[in-house]
Amino acid sequence: MKPVKSENIRAAFGRALRRHREGRTPHLSQEKLAEQAEIHRTYESALERGKKNISLDRMFRLAAALGLPLSQLIETMEEELRRGR
């Protein structure tokens, strides 16, 4: 795999996060996800927009709040990177 720019990784993670959040039934708001993951709502929003880096522990908490294993969230991020949007 060739090197990927940091901003592309952040954007792909944000798209993956939004995809899982919006794909839940019932729909999960950014505010509710942030509350369940114990992070600030504006931080969650910045993550979805690819504006912030995220630590491993926060990734784990977000995945748990979405009811996913962390590996699934990362797999979705990798799919988004391959799409290259």
Buried (B, 14 or more C-beta within 10 A) or exposed (E): EEEEEEEBBBBBBBBBBBBBBEEEEEEBEBEBBBBBBEBEBEBBBBBBEBEBEBEEEBBBBBBBBBEBEBEBBBEBBBEBBEEEE
